[in-house]
Amino acid sequence: MSQPSIHPPATPYIPDPNVRIGHVHLKVADLARALRFYAGVLGLQIMQRYGEGAVFLSAGGYHHHIALNTWESLGGSPPPPGTTGLYHTAIVYPTRAALAAALRRVLAAKIPLQGAADHGVSESIYLNDPDENGVELYCDKPKENWPRTPEGQLNMYTHRLDLHSLLSEAPPGIELQSGPRDL
């Protein structure tokens, strides 16, 4: 199959600064298993079921942030390495304490972490959902603290995230038998 040729216009287009990603729609193999992760562990609220093959979930009552479906993937397997597709879905938490609470739930559910990083602009936890879709849980740092070059350009990086420090900010509630090893 030949790929279409892309020719950007001569004048660059700059979208409205309020444009944002609205939601992610994931193909999953087992809807009940996916719901145990997204609703059970991450705590997203089921907003609507669409027959037996799809569920729409959100945080805070939005119509949906993540949709899960089995329309083309019921019983399927994850895409093999080396193929194109979704790298990860990122879920942003409003505070470091909220991210810490989410991390405690992930660890209590014995879901292995794939990584954890301080990117200068944010702090991130990486894991996979049951269908091996990448999931990033993160919180932004205050914009005025983002790292910049001497010329004022954004200068993100990837440094080790101290998981024990992060967990110390979680509100009481979910207790762990032992803490995570830092990645």
C-alpha positions as CSV (number, residue, x, y, z in Angstrom):
1,M,0.0,0.0,0.0
2,S,1.5,3.3,-1.0
3,Q,1.6,6.1,1.5
4,P,0.0,9.5,0.7
5,S,2.5,12.3,0.1
6,I,2.1,15.1,2.6
7,H,2.7,18.6,1.5
8,P,2.4,21.2,4.2
9,P,1.1,24.6,3.2
10,A,3.6,27.4,2.6
11,T,2.1,29.4,5.5
12,P,2.3,27.5,8.8
13,Y,-0.9,27.0,10.7
14,I,-1.0,27.7,14.4
15,P,-4.0,26.3,16.2
16,D,-5.9,28.1,18.9
17,P,-3.9,27.6,22.2
18,N,-7.0,26.1,23.9
19,V,-7.0,23.1,21.5
20,R,-6.5,19.9,23.5
21,I,-6.7,16.1,23.1
22,G,-10.3,15.2,23.9
23,H,-10.1,11.4,24.5
24,V,-8.4,8.1,23.6
25,H,-10.4,5.2,22.2
26,L,-8.6,1.8,22.8
27,K,-9.2,-1.5,21.2
28,V,-9.0,-4.2,23.9
29,A,-9.2,-8.0,23.9
30,D,-11.4,-8.4,27.1
31,L,-13.6,-5.6,28.2
32,A,-14.1,-6.9,31.7
33,R,-10.4,-7.2,32.2
34,A,-9.7,-3.7,30.9
35,L,-12.4,-2.3,33.2
36,R,-10.8,-3.9,36.2
37,F,-7.7,-1.8,35.3
38,Y,-9.2,1.5,34.2
39,A,-12.2,1.6,36.6
40,G,-11.0,-0.7,39.3
41,V,-7.3,0.3,39.7
42,L,-7.2,3.8,38.2
43,G,-10.7,4.7,39.5
44,L,-12.1,6.2,36.3
45,Q,-15.9,6.4,36.4
46,I,-18.0,4.4,33.9
47,M,-20.1,7.1,32.1
48,Q,-21.9,4.9,29.6
49,R,-21.9,1.3,28.3
50,Y,-22.5,1.0,24.5
51,G,-23.9,-2.5,24.1
52,E,-21.7,-5.4,25.1
53,G,-18.7,-4.1,23.2
54,A,-17.8,-0.6,24.5
55,V,-17.5,1.4,27.7
56,F,-16.8,5.2,28.1
57,L,-14.9,6.3,31.2
58,S,-13.9,9.6,32.7
59,A,-12.7,11.5,35.7
60,G,-14.8,14.3,37.1
61,G,-18.0,13.6,35.0
62,Y,-16.7,14.5,31.6
63,H,-18.5,12.5,28.9
64,H,-15.3,10.4,28.4
65,H,-11.6,10.6,28.6
66,I,-11.0,6.9,27.6
67,A,-13.2,4.6,25.6
68,L,-12.6,0.9,25.5
69,N,-14.0,-1.4,22.8
70,T,-13.8,-5.0,21.5
71,W,-15.4,-4.2,18.1
72,E,-12.4,-5.4,16.1
73,S,-10.2,-6.8,18.9
74,L,-12.3,-9.3,21.0
75,G,-9.9,-12.0,22.1
76,G,-7.1,-10.4,20.1
77,S,-3.4,-10.1,21.0
78,P,-1.3,-7.0,21.4
79,P,0.5,-5.7,18.3
80,P,4.0,-7.2,18.0
81,P,7.0,-5.1,18.8
82,G,8.4,-3.1,15.8
83,T,4.9,-2.1,14.5
84,T,3.3,1.3,14.5
85,G,0.4,2.3,16.8
86,L,-0.2,3.9,20.1
87,Y,2.9,4.4,22.3
88,H,1.0,5.3,25.4
89,T,-2.0,7.1,26.8
90,A,-1.1,9.8,29.3
91,I,-3.4,10.6,32.2
92,V,-2.6,13.9,33.9
93,Y,-3.2,14.3,37.6
94,P,-3.8,17.8,39.1
95,T,-1.3,17.5,41.9
96,R,1.7,15.5,43.0
97,A,-0.4,14.1,45.9
98,A,-3.0,12.9,43.5
99,L,-0.3,11.2,41.4
100,A,1.1,9.6,44.5
101,A,-2.3,8.2,45.4
102,A,-2.6,6.7,41.9
103,L,0.8,5.2,42.2
104,R,-0.2,3.6,45.6
105,R,-3.2,2.0,43.9
106,V,-1.1,0.7,41.0
107,L,1.4,-0.8,43.4
108,A,-1.3,-2.2,45.7
109,A,-2.8,-4.0,42.6
110,K,0.7,-5.4,42.0
111,I,0.9,-3.9,38.5
112,P,4.6,-3.7,37.5
113,L,6.0,-0.3,36.6
114,Q,7.8,0.1,33.3
115,G,9.6,3.3,34.4
116,A,9.4,6.5,36.4
117,A,10.9,9.8,35.4
118,D,11.3,13.5,36.2
119,H,11.1,15.3,32.9
120,G,11.6,18.8,34.3
121,V,8.1,19.8,33.2
122,S,6.4,16.8,34.8
123,E,6.8,13.7,36.9
124,S,5.8,10.5,35.2
125,I,5.0,6.9,36.1
126,Y,4.9,4.4,33.2
127,L,3.1,1.0,33.1
128,N,1.1,-1.2,30.8
129,D,-2.6,-1.9,30.8
130,P,-3.8,-5.5,30.5
131,D,-3.7,-5.3,26.7
132,E,-0.1,-4.0,26.9
133,N,-1.1,-0.5,25.8
134,G,1.4,1.9,27.4
135,V,0.0,4.2,30.1
136,E,1.7,7.2,31.6
137,L,0.4,8.7,34.9
138,Y,1.8,12.1,35.4
139,C,1.5,15.6,37.0
140,D,2.8,18.8,35.5
141,K,5.2,21.0,37.5
142,P,4.3,24.7,37.6
143,K,5.0,26.2,34.2
144,E,7.2,28.9,35.7
145,N,9.6,26.2,37.0
146,W,10.0,24.4,33.6
147,P,13.6,24.1,32.5
148,R,14.6,26.5,29.8
149,T,17.8,27.1,27.7
150,P,19.6,30.4,28.0
151,E,17.6,31.4,24.8
152,G,14.3,30.7,26.5
153,Q,13.5,27.4,24.7
154,L,11.9,24.5,26.6
155,N,14.7,22.1,27.8
156,M,13.0,18.9,29.0
157,Y,15.1,16.0,30.2
158,T,14.7,12.5,31.7
159,H,16.1,12.1,35.2
160,R,15.4,9.5,37.9
161,L,12.2,10.0,39.8
162,D,12.4,9.4,43.6
163,L,9.4,7.1,44.0
164,H,9.7,7.0,47.8
165,S,9.6,10.8,47.9
166,L,6.5,10.8,45.7
167,L,4.7,8.2,47.7
168,S,5.3,10.2,50.9
169,E,2.9,12.8,49.5
170,A,0.0,10.4,49.1
171,P,-2.9,11.0,51.3
172,P,-3.6,8.3,53.9
173,G,-5.7,5.4,52.8
174,I,-4.0,2.8,50.7
175,E,-1.1,1.3,52.6
176,L,1.6,-0.8,51.0
177,Q,3.3,-3.9,52.5
178,S,6.6,-2.5,51.2
179,G,7.7,0.4,49.0
180,P,8.8,0.1,45.4
181,R,12.4,0.0,44.4
182,D,13.3,3.1,42.5
183,L,13.7,2.6,38.8
